[in-house]
Amino acid sequence: MYGPLLSSPYVVAMDDAGYVYVANAPQVSNPQGSILVFAPGLNGEVAPIQVISGSSTMLAAPTGIAVH
């Protein structure tokens, strides 16, 4: 069900709390790309808990992630 949100993910990062961040390629429905955030401990086909995207984020085909 949530697989279509992923479109050629460029990089995956995990923070100290176990949250997983995915830099996602642009899509027809979201030409800027996005950062998807998944909760710790999830397994299988699950929805991200947060999708960071849109013109106010100034993302343009994100190809890296730094988590602190």
SEFI-385512 format. One record per residue: residue number from 1; residue in three letters; chain; x, y, z of N, C-alpha, C, O in turn. Coordinates in steps of 0.001 Angstrom, whole numbers, plus 500000, padded with zeros to 6 digits. Example, Ala and Ser with C-alpha at 12.3 -4.5 7.8 and 13.67 -1.06 7.14 Angstrom:
2
<site><pos>1</pos><code>ala</code><unit>A</unit><n_east>513190</n_east><n_north>494310</n_north><n_up>507800</n_up><ca_east>512300</ca_east><ca_north>495500</ca_north><ca_up>507800</ca_up><c_east>513200</c_east><c_north>496700</c_north><c_up>507800</c_up><o_east>514236</o_east><o_north>496681</o_north><o_up>508465</o_up></site>
<site><pos>2</pos><code>ser</code><unit>A</unit><n_east>512850</n_east><n_north>497750</n_north><n_up>507080</n_up><ca_east>513670</ca_east><ca_north>498940</ca_north><ca_up>507140</ca_up><c_east>512900</c_east><c_north>500030</c_north><c_up>507870</c_up><o_east>513409</o_east><o_north>501138</o_north><o_up>508039</o_up></site>
This chain:
68
<site><pos>1</pos><code>met</code><unit>A</unit><n_east>500814</n_east><n_north>498797</n_north><n_up>500000</n_up><ca_east>500000</ca_east><ca_north>500000</ca_north><ca_up>500000</ca_up><c_east>500858</c_east><c_north>501267</c_north><c_up>500000</c_up><o_east>500517</o_east><o_north>502230</o_north><o_up>499313</o_up></site>
<site><pos>2</pos><code>tyr</code><unit>A</unit><n_east>501944</n_east><n_north>501290</n_north><n_up>500740</n_up><ca_east>502750</ca_east><ca_north>502500</ca_north><ca_up>500850</ca_up><c_east>503967</c_east><c_north>502491</c_north><c_up>499945</c_up><o_east>504668</o_east><o_north>503498</o_north><o_up>499844</o_up></site>
<site><pos>3</pos><code>gly</code><unit>A</unit><n_east>504231</n_east><n_north>501375</n_north><n_up>499287</n_up><ca_east>505357</ca_east><ca_north>501257</ca_north><ca_up>498384</ca_up><c_east>505465</c_east><c_north>502362</c_north><c_up>497353</c_up><o_east>506576</o_east><o_north>502817</o_north><o_up>497081</o_up></site>
<site><pos>4</pos><code>pro</code><unit>A</unit><n_east>504347</n_east><n_north>502824</n_north><n_up>496754</n_up><ca_east>504450</ca_east><ca_north>503883</ca_north><ca_up>495744</ca_up><c_east>505083</c_east><c_north>505177</c_north><c_up>496246</c_up><o_east>505502</o_east><o_north>506007</o_north><o_up>495439</o_up></site>
<site><pos>5</pos><code>leu</code><unit>A</unit><n_east>505159</n_east><n_north>505362</n_north><n_up>497564</n_up><ca_east>505841</ca_east><ca_north>506558</ca_north><ca_up>498078</ca_up><c_east>507337</c_east><c_north>506509</c_north><c_up>497811</c_up><o_east>507979</o_east><o_north>507554</o_north><o_up>497703</o_up></site>
<site><pos>6</pos><code>leu</code><unit>A</unit><n_east>507902</n_east><n_north>505308</n_north><n_up>497703</n_up><ca_east>509322</ca_east><ca_north>505171</ca_north><ca_up>497416</ca_up><c_east>509546</c_east><c_north>505226</c_north><c_up>495910</c_up><o_east>508870</o_east><o_north>504548</o_north><o_up>495136</o_up></site>
<site><pos>7</pos><code>ser</code><unit>A</unit><n_east>510505</n_east><n_north>506046</n_north><n_up>495518</n_up><ca_east>510828</ca_east><ca_north>506179</ca_north><ca_up>494102</ca_up><c_east>512334</c_east><c_north>506335</c_north><c_up>493986</c_up><o_east>512860</o_east><o_north>507440</o_north><o_up>494119</o_up></site>
<site><pos>8</pos><code>ser</code><unit>A</unit><n_east>513027</n_east><n_north>505238</n_north><n_up>493740</n_up><ca_east>514494</ca_east><ca_north>505262</ca_north><ca_up>493629</ca_up><c_east>515142</c_east><c_north>505972</c_north><c_up>494810</c_up><o_east>515793</o_east><o_north>507001</o_north><o_up>494627</o_up></site>
<site><pos>9</pos><code>pro</code><unit>A</unit><n_east>514975</n_east><n_north>505437</n_north><n_up>496022</n_up><ca_east>515596</ca_east><ca_north>506095</ca_north><ca_up>497180</ca_up><c_east>517103</c_east><c_north>506199</c_north><c_up>496995</c_up><o_east>517761</o_east><o_north>505217</o_north><o_up>496651</o_up></site>
<site><pos>10</pos><code>tyr</code><unit>A</unit><n_east>517649</n_east><n_north>507394</n_north><n_up>497225</n_up><ca_east>519070</ca_east><ca_north>507655</ca_north><ca_up>497028</ca_up><c_east>519920</c_east><c_north>507209</c_north><c_up>498211</c_up><o_east>520999</o_east><o_north>506645</o_north><o_up>498027</o_up></site>
<site><pos>11</pos><code>val</code><unit>A</unit><n_east>519439</n_east><n_north>507457</n_north><n_up>499411</n_up><ca_east>520228</ca_east><ca_north>507153</ca_north><ca_up>500598</ca_up><c_east>519291</c_east><c_north>506910</c_north><c_up>501775</c_up><o_east>518195</o_east><o_north>507468</o_north><o_up>501839</o_up></site>
<site><pos>12</pos><code>val</code><unit>A</unit><n_east>519737</n_east><n_north>506074</n_north><n_up>502697</n_up><ca_east>518985</ca_east><ca_north>505776</ca_north><ca_up>503911</ca_up><c_east>519902</c_east><c_north>506066</c_north><c_up>505092</c_up><o_east>521080</o_east><o_north>505709</o_north><o_up>505074</o_up></site>
<site><pos>13</pos><code>ala</code><unit>A</unit><n_east>519361</n_east><n_north>506712</n_north><n_up>506114</n_up><ca_east>520139</ca_east><ca_north>507015</ca_north><ca_up>507323</ca_up><c_east>519281</c_east><c_north>506687</c_north><c_up>508544</c_up><o_east>518052</o_east><o_north>506712</o_north><o_up>508479</o_up></site>
<site><pos>14</pos><code>met</code><unit>A</unit><n_east>519949</n_east><n_north>506380</n_north><n_up>509656</n_up><ca_east>519252</ca_east><ca_north>506103</ca_north><ca_up>510904</ca_up><c_east>519852</c_east><c_north>506970</c_north><c_up>512003</c_up><o_east>521072</o_east><o_north>507105</o_north><o_up>512102</o_up></site>
<site><pos>15</pos><code>asp</code><unit>A</unit><n_east>518987</n_east><n_north>507556</n_north><n_up>512828</n_up><ca_east>519501</ca_east><ca_north>508359</ca_north><ca_up>513937</ca_up><c_east>519684</c_east><c_north>507490</c_north><c_up>515180</c_up><o_east>519376</o_east><o_north>506299</o_north><o_up>515164</o_up></site>
<site><pos>16</pos><code>asp</code><unit>A</unit><n_east>520184</n_east><n_north>508093</n_north><n_up>516252</n_up><ca_east>520465</ca_east><ca_north>507352</ca_north><ca_up>517485</ca_up><c_east>519215</c_east><c_north>506748</c_north><c_up>518120</c_up><o_east>519311</o_east><o_north>505764</o_north><o_up>518853</o_up></site>
<site><pos>17</pos><code>ala</code><unit>A</unit><n_east>518049</n_east><n_north>507322</n_north><n_up>517849</n_up><ca_east>516803</ca_east><ca_north>506816</ca_north><ca_up>518414</ca_up><c_east>516198</c_east><c_north>505695</c_north><c_up>517564</c_up><o_east>515216</o_east><o_north>505073</o_north><o_up>517967</o_up></site>
<site><pos>18</pos><code>gly</code><unit>A</unit><n_east>516777</n_east><n_north>505440</n_north><n_up>516401</n_up><ca_east>516293</ca_east><ca_north>504364</ca_north><ca_up>515550</ca_up><c_east>515345</c_east><c_north>504787</c_north><c_up>514440</c_up><o_east>514844</o_east><o_north>503938</o_north><o_up>513702</o_up></site>
<site><pos>19</pos><code>tyr</code><unit>A</unit><n_east>515090</n_east><n_north>506083</n_north><n_up>514308</n_up><ca_east>514261</ca_east><ca_north>506563</ca_north><ca_up>513207</ca_up><c_east>515040</c_east><c_north>506417</c_north><c_up>511906</c_up><o_east>516241</o_east><o_north>506679</o_north><o_up>511861</o_up></site>
<site><pos>20</pos><code>val</code><unit>A</unit><n_east>514352</n_east><n_north>506000</n_north><n_up>510851</n_up><ca_east>514978</ca_east><ca_north>505785</ca_north><ca_up>509557</ca_up><c_east>514524</c_east><c_north>506889</c_north><c_up>508612</c_up><o_east>513332</o_east><o_north>507176</o_north><o_up>508505</o_up></site>
<site><pos>21</pos><code>tyr</code><unit>A</unit><n_east>515487</n_east><n_north>507508</n_north><n_up>507927</n_up><ca_east>515236</ca_east><ca_north>508609</ca_north><ca_up>506994</ca_up><c_east>515639</c_east><c_north>508157</c_north><c_up>505600</c_up><o_east>516719</o_east><o_north>507597</o_north><o_up>505410</o_up></site>
<site><pos>22</pos><code>val</code><unit>A</unit><n_east>514766</n_east><n_north>508401</n_north><n_up>504623</n_up><ca_east>515023</ca_east><ca_north>507986</ca_north><ca_up>503246</ca_up><c_east>514949</c_east><c_north>509213</c_north><c_up>502342</c_up><o_east>513922</o_east><o_north>509888</o_north><o_up>502291</o_up></site>
<site><pos>23</pos><code>ala</code><unit>A</unit><n_east>516044</n_east><n_north>509502</n_north><n_up>501626</n_up><ca_east>516034</ca_east><ca_north>510566</ca_north><ca_up>500609</ca_up><c_east>515438</c_east><c_north>509954</c_north><c_up>499352</c_up><o_east>516002</o_east><o_north>509020</o_north><o_up>498782</o_up></site>
<site><pos>24</pos><code>asn</code><unit>A</unit><n_east>514318</n_east><n_north>510470</n_north><n_up>498927</n_up><ca_east>513521</ca_east><ca_north>509883</ca_north><ca_up>497862</ca_up><c_east>513616</c_east><c_north>510714</c_north><c_up>496590</c_up><o_east>513577</o_east><o_north>511944</o_north><o_up>496640</o_up></site>
<site><pos>25</pos><code>ala</code><unit>A</unit><n_east>513741</n_east><n_north>510044</n_north><n_up>495458</n_up><ca_east>513826</ca_east><ca_north>510714</ca_north><ca_up>494158</ca_up><c_east>512527</c_east><c_north>511440</c_north><c_up>493835</c_up><o_east>511468</o_east><o_north>511087</o_north><o_up>494354</o_up></site>
<site><pos>26</pos><code>pro</code><unit>A</unit><n_east>512608</n_east><n_north>512445</n_north><n_up>492986</n_up><ca_east>511375</ca_east><ca_north>513119</ca_north><ca_up>492541</ca_up><c_east>510440</c_east><c_north>512136</c_north><c_up>491837</c_up><o_east>510872</o_east><o_north>511146</o_north><o_up>491247</o_up></site>
<site><pos>27</pos><code>gln</code><unit>A</unit><n_east>509150</n_east><n_north>512443</n_north><n_up>491921</n_up><ca_east>508118</ca_east><ca_north>511647</ca_north><ca_up>491263</ca_up><c_east>507209</c_east><c_north>512594</c_north><c_up>490496</c_up><o_east>507278</o_east><o_north>513809</o_north><o_up>490677</o_up></site>
<site><pos>28</pos><code>val</code><unit>A</unit><n_east>506378</n_east><n_north>512054</n_north><n_up>489661</n_up><ca_east>505419</ca_east><ca_north>512889</ca_north><ca_up>488937</ca_up><c_east>504537</c_east><c_north>513648</c_north><c_up>489924</c_up><o_east>504259</o_east><o_north>514832</o_north><o_up>489731</o_up></site>
<site><pos>29</pos><code>ser</code><unit>A</unit><n_east>504100</n_east><n_north>512967</n_north><n_up>490980</n_up><ca_east>503224</ca_east><ca_north>513604</ca_north><ca_up>491974</ca_up><c_east>503977</c_east><c_north>514535</c_north><c_up>492921</c_up><o_east>503358</o_east><o_north>515348</o_north><o_up>493608</o_up></site>
<site><pos>30</pos><code>asn</code><unit>A</unit><n_east>505299</n_east><n_north>514428</n_north><n_up>492967</n_up><ca_east>506116</ca_east><ca_north>515261</ca_north><ca_up>493851</ca_up><c_east>507447</c_east><c_north>515545</c_north><c_up>493159</c_up><o_east>508439</o_east><o_north>514875</o_north><o_up>493446</o_up></site>
<site><pos>31</pos><code>pro</code><unit>A</unit><n_east>507490</n_east><n_north>516519</n_north><n_up>492259</n_up><ca_east>508697</ca_east><ca_north>516748</ca_north><ca_up>491449</ca_up><c_east>509918</c_east><c_north>517246</c_north><c_up>492230</c_up><o_east>511019</o_east><o_north>517254</o_north><o_up>491680</o_up></site>
<site><pos>32</pos><code>gln</code><unit>A</unit><n_east>509762</n_east><n_north>517659</n_north><n_up>493486</n_up><ca_east>510902</ca_east><ca_north>518108</ca_north><ca_up>494277</ca_up><c_east>511599</c_east><c_north>516971</c_north><c_up>495001</c_up><o_east>512704</o_east><o_north>517166</o_north><o_up>495508</o_up></site>
<site><pos>33</pos><code>gly</code><unit>A</unit><n_east>511006</n_east><n_north>515810</n_north><n_up>495068</n_up><ca_east>511546</ca_east><ca_north>514738</ca_north><ca_up>495897</ca_up><c_east>511056</c_east><c_north>514892</c_north><c_up>497322</c_up><o_east>510268</o_east><o_north>515789</o_north><o_up>497622</o_up></site>
<site><pos>34</pos><code>ser</code><unit>A</unit><n_east>511523</n_east><n_north>514013</n_north><n_up>498202</n_up><ca_east>511043</ca_east><ca_north>514054</ca_north><ca_up>499578</ca_up><c_east>512006</c_east><c_north>513326</c_north><c_up>500499</c_up><o_east>512889</o_east><o_north>512591</o_north><o_up>500058</o_up></site>
<site><pos>35</pos><code>ile</code><unit>A</unit><n_east>511813</n_east><n_north>513551</n_north><n_up>501783</n_up><ca_east>512463</ca_east><ca_north>512776</ca_north><ca_up>502828</ca_up><c_east>511339</c_east><c_north>512043</c_north><c_up>503555</c_up><o_east>510404</o_east><o_north>512667</o_north><o_up>504057</o_up></site>
<site><pos>36</pos><code>leu</code><unit>A</unit><n_east>511438</n_east><n_north>510725</n_north><n_up>503607</n_up><ca_east>510451</ca_east><ca_north>509922</ca_north><ca_up>504326</ca_up><c_east>511049</c_east><c_north>509513</c_north><c_up>505660</c_up><o_east>512219</o_east><o_north>509136</o_north><o_up>505725</o_up></site>
<site><pos>37</pos><code>val</code><unit>A</unit><n_east>510261</n_east><n_north>509583</n_north><n_up>506728</n_up><ca_east>510727</ca_east><ca_north>509235</ca_north><ca_up>508068</ca_up><c_east>509896</c_east><c_north>508051</c_north><c_up>508561</c_up><o_east>508666</o_east><o_north>508090</o_north><o_up>508552</o_up></site>
<site><pos>38</pos><code>phe</code><unit>A</unit><n_east>510602</n_east><n_north>506990</n_north><n_up>508994</n_up><ca_east>509949</ca_east><ca_north>505792</ca_north><ca_up>509510</ca_up><c_east>510303</c_east><c_north>505607</c_north><c_up>510975</c_up><o_east>511434</o_east><o_north>505863</o_north><o_up>511388</o_up></site>
<site><pos>39</pos><code>ala</code><unit>A</unit><n_east>509325</n_east><n_north>505159</n_north><n_up>511761</n_up><ca_east>509509</ca_east><ca_north>504970</ca_north><ca_up>513202</ca_up><c_east>510445</c_east><c_north>503798</c_north><c_up>513487</c_up><o_east>510566</o_east><o_north>502883</o_north><o_up>512673</o_up></site>
<site><pos>40</pos><code>pro</code><unit>A</unit><n_east>511104</n_east><n_north>503827</n_north><n_up>514643</n_up><ca_east>511987</ca_east><ca_north>502715</ca_north><ca_up>515020</ca_up><c_east>511216</c_east><c_north>501403</c_north><c_up>515151</c_up><o_east>510065</o_east><o_north>501384</o_north><o_up>515586</o_up></site>
<site><pos>41</pos><code>gly</code><unit>A</unit><n_east>511867</n_east><n_north>500315</n_north><n_up>514770</n_up><ca_east>511328</ca_east><ca_north>498987</ca_north><ca_up>514992</ca_up><c_east>510274</c_east><c_north>498519</c_north><c_up>514010</c_up><o_east>509754</o_east><o_north>497412</o_north><o_up>514150</o_up></site>
<site><pos>42</pos><code>leu</code><unit>A</unit><n_east>509949</n_east><n_north>499328</n_north><n_up>513025</n_up><ca_east>508930</ca_east><ca_north>498902</ca_north><ca_up>512064</ca_up><c_east>509508</c_east><c_north>497869</c_north><c_up>511114</c_up><o_east>510717</o_east><o_north>497820</o_north><o_up>510886</o_up></site>
<site><pos>43</pos><code>asn</code><unit>A</unit><n_east>508632</n_east><n_north>497049</n_north><n_up>510565</n_up><ca_east>509069</ca_east><ca_north>495971</ca_north><ca_up>509690</ca_up><c_east>508010</c_east><c_north>495757</c_north><c_up>508619</c_up><o_east>506816</o_east><o_north>495784</o_north><o_up>508917</o_up></site>
<site><pos>44</pos><code>gly</code><unit>A</unit><n_east>508425</n_east><n_north>495549</n_north><n_up>507398</n_up><ca_east>507488</ca_east><ca_north>495270</ca_north><ca_up>506320</ca_up><c_east>507017</c_east><c_north>496535</c_north><c_up>505631</c_up><o_east>507669</o_east><o_north>497577</o_north><o_up>505698</o_up></site>
<site><pos>45</pos><code>glu</code><unit>A</unit><n_east>505883</n_east><n_north>496430</n_north><n_up>504972</n_up><ca_east>505331</ca_east><ca_north>497541</ca_north><ca_up>504199</ca_up><c_east>504503</c_east><c_north>498435</c_north><c_up>505113</c_up><o_east>503344</o_east><o_north>498137</o_north><o_up>505402</o_up></site>
<site><pos>46</pos><code>val</code><unit>A</unit><n_east>505104</n_east><n_north>499530</n_north><n_up>505564</n_up><ca_east>504462</ca_east><ca_north>500426</ca_north><ca_up>506522</ca_up><c_east>504511</c_east><c_north>501857</c_north><c_up>506011</c_up><o_east>505342</o_east><o_north>502208</o_north><o_up>505174</o_up></site>
<site><pos>47</pos><code>ala</code><unit>A</unit><n_east>503625</n_east><n_north>502656</n_north><n_up>506519</n_up><ca_east>503583</ca_east><ca_north>504064</ca_north><ca_up>506150</ca_up><c_east>504663</c_east><c_north>504834</c_north><c_up>506893</c_up><o_east>504963</o_east><o_north>504522</o_north><o_up>508045</o_up></site>
<site><pos>48</pos><code>pro</code><unit>A</unit><n_east>505248</n_east><n_north>505833</n_north><n_up>506250</n_up><ca_east>506163</ca_east><ca_north>506705</ca_north><ca_up>506988</ca_up><c_east>505365</c_east><c_north>507516</c_north><c_up>508010</c_up><o_east>504187</o_east><o_north>507809</o_north><o_up>507803</o_up></site>
<site><pos>49</pos><code>ile</code><unit>A</unit><n_east>506019</n_east><n_north>507872</n_north><n_up>509110</n_up><ca_east>505331</ca_east><ca_north>508690</ca_north><ca_up>510116</ca_up><c_east>505380</c_east><c_north>510161</c_north><c_up>509738</c_up><o_east>504621</o_east><o_north>510970</o_north><o_up>510272</o_up></site>
<site><pos>50</pos><code>gln</code><unit>A</unit><n_east>506279</n_east><n_north>510510</n_north><n_up>508813</n_up><ca_east>506385</ca_east><ca_north>511883</ca_north><ca_up>508348</ca_up><c_east>506927</c_east><c_north>511887</c_north><c_up>506926</c_up><o_east>507819</o_east><o_north>511108</o_north><o_up>506589</o_up></site>
<site><pos>51</pos><code>val</code><unit>A</unit><n_east>506383</n_east><n_north>512768</n_north><n_up>506097</n_up><ca_east>506886</ca_east><ca_north>512985</ca_north><ca_up>504743</ca_up><c_east>507275</c_east><c_north>514452</c_north><c_up>504659</c_up><o_east>506429</o_east><o_north>515333</o_north><o_up>504811</o_up></site>
<site><pos>52</pos><code>ile</code><unit>A</unit><n_east>508541</n_east><n_north>514714</n_north><n_up>504421</n_up><ca_east>509039</ca_east><ca_north>516079</ca_north><ca_up>504308</ca_up><c_east>509159</c_east><c_north>516379</c_north><c_up>502822</c_up><o_east>509989</o_east><o_north>515793</o_north><o_up>502128</o_up></site>
<site><pos>53</pos><code>ser</code><unit>A</unit><n_east>508328</n_east><n_north>517293</n_north><n_up>502338</n_up><ca_east>508329</ca_east><ca_north>517627</ca_north><ca_up>500919</ca_up><c_east>507617</c_east><c_north>518957</c_north><c_up>500722</c_up><o_east>507083</o_east><o_north>519539</o_north><o_up>501666</o_up></site>
<site><pos>54</pos><code>gly</code><unit>A</unit><n_east>507618</n_east><n_north>519416</n_north><n_up>499508</n_up><ca_east>506911</ca_east><ca_north>520643</ca_north><ca_up>499167</ca_up><c_east>507855</c_east><c_north>521792</c_north><c_up>498898</c_up><o_east>509038</o_east><o_north>521738</o_north><o_up>499233</o_up></site>
<site><pos>55</pos><code>ser</code><unit>A</unit><n_east>507319</n_east><n_north>522826</n_north><n_up>498291</n_up><ca_east>508143</ca_east><ca_north>523955</ca_north><ca_up>497858</ca_up><c_east>508795</c_east><c_north>524700</c_north><c_up>499022</c_up><o_east>509875</o_east><o_north>525263</o_north><o_up>498845</o_up></site>
<site><pos>56</pos><code>ser</code><unit>A</unit><n_east>508183</n_east><n_north>524722</n_north><n_up>500197</n_up><ca_east>508770</ca_east><ca_north>525451</ca_north><ca_up>501328</ca_up><c_east>510001</c_east><c_north>524747</c_north><c_up>501910</c_up><o_east>510761</o_east><o_north>525364</o_north><o_up>502656</o_up></site>
<site><pos>57</pos><code>thr</code><unit>A</unit><n_east>510212</n_east><n_north>523463</n_north><n_up>501580</n_up><ca_east>511383</ca_east><ca_north>522731</ca_north><ca_up>502090</ca_up><c_east>512642</c_east><c_north>523035</c_north><c_up>501289</c_up><o_east>513754</o_east><o_north>522815</o_north><o_up>501769</o_up></site>
<site><pos>58</pos><code>met</code><unit>A</unit><n_east>512471</n_east><n_north>523541</n_north><n_up>500062</n_up><ca_east>513569</ca_east><ca_north>523836</ca_north><ca_up>499142</ca_up><c_east>514336</c_east><c_north>522575</c_north><c_up>498755</c_up><o_east>515503</o_east><o_north>522660</o_north><o_up>498371</o_up></site>
<site><pos>59</pos><code>leu</code><unit>A</unit><n_east>513699</n_east><n_north>521406</n_north><n_up>498849</n_up><ca_east>514316</ca_east><ca_north>520169</ca_north><ca_up>498380</ca_up><c_east>514281</c_east><c_north>520150</c_north><c_up>496853</c_up><o_east>513304</o_east><o_north>520567</o_north><o_up>496231</o_up></site>
<site><pos>60</pos><code>ala</code><unit>A</unit><n_east>515349</n_east><n_north>519667</n_north><n_up>496280</n_up><ca_east>515417</ca_east><ca_north>519482</ca_north><ca_up>494823</ca_up><c_east>516193</c_east><c_north>518194</c_north><c_up>494580</c_up><o_east>517422</o_east><o_north>518211</o_north><o_up>494509</o_up></site>
<site><pos>61</pos><code>ala</code><unit>A</unit><n_east>515492</n_east><n_north>517095</n_north><n_up>494454</n_up><ca_east>516118</ca_east><ca_north>515778</ca_north><ca_up>494248</ca_up><c_east>517172</c_east><c_north>515499</c_north><c_up>495306</c_up><o_east>518359</o_east><o_north>515435</o_north><o_up>494985</o_up></site>
<site><pos>62</pos><code>pro</code><unit>A</unit><n_east>516762</n_east><n_north>515329</n_north><n_up>496580</n_up><ca_east>517723</ca_east><ca_north>515094</ca_north><ca_up>497659</ca_up><c_east>518549</c_east><c_north>513813</c_north><c_up>497419</c_up><o_east>518003</o_east><o_north>512755</o_north><o_up>497106</o_up></site>
<site><pos>63</pos><code>thr</code><unit>A</unit><n_east>519847</n_east><n_north>513939</n_north><n_up>497570</n_up><ca_east>520738</ca_east><ca_north>512788</ca_north><ca_up>497345</ca_up><c_east>521588</c_east><c_north>512471</c_north><c_up>498563</c_up><o_east>522516</o_east><o_north>511667</o_north><o_up>498475</o_up></site>
<site><pos>64</pos><code>gly</code><unit>A</unit><n_east>521292</n_east><n_north>513083</n_north><n_up>499689</n_up><ca_east>522028</ca_east><ca_north>512804</ca_north><ca_up>500905</ca_up><c_east>521228</c_east><c_north>513220</c_north><c_up>502127</c_up><o_east>520294</o_east><o_north>514017</o_north><o_up>502041</o_up></site>
<site><pos>65</pos><code>ile</code><unit>A</unit><n_east>521615</n_east><n_north>512665</n_north><n_up>503258</n_up><ca_east>520960</ca_east><ca_north>512992</ca_north><ca_up>504526</ca_up><c_east>522026</c_east><c_north>513050</c_north><c_up>505608</c_up><o_east>522919</o_east><o_north>512204</o_north><o_up>505652</o_up></site>
<site><pos>66</pos><code>ala</code><unit>A</unit><n_east>521933</n_east><n_north>514036</n_north><n_up>506470</n_up><ca_east>522778</ca_east><ca_north>514095</ca_north><ca_up>507663</ca_up><c_east>521832</c_east><c_north>514144</c_north><c_up>508860</c_up><o_east>520989</o_east><o_north>515037</o_north><o_up>508941</o_up></site>
<site><pos>67</pos><code>val</code><unit>A</unit><n_east>521958</n_east><n_north>513214</n_north><n_up>509772</n_up><ca_east>521129</ca_east><ca_north>513212</ca_north><ca_up>510972</ca_up><c_east>522029</c_east><c_north>513457</c_north><c_up>512180</c_up><o_east>523148</o_east><o_north>512950</o_north><o_up>512256</o_up></site>
<site><pos>68</pos><code>his</code><unit>A</unit><n_east>521518</n_east><n_north>514240</n_north><n_up>513113</n_up><ca_east>522294</ca_east><ca_north>514604</ca_north><ca_up>514309</ca_up><c_east>521501</c_east><c_north>514277</c_north><c_up>515552</c_up><o_east>521975</o_east><o_north>514506</o_north><o_up>516665</o_up></site>
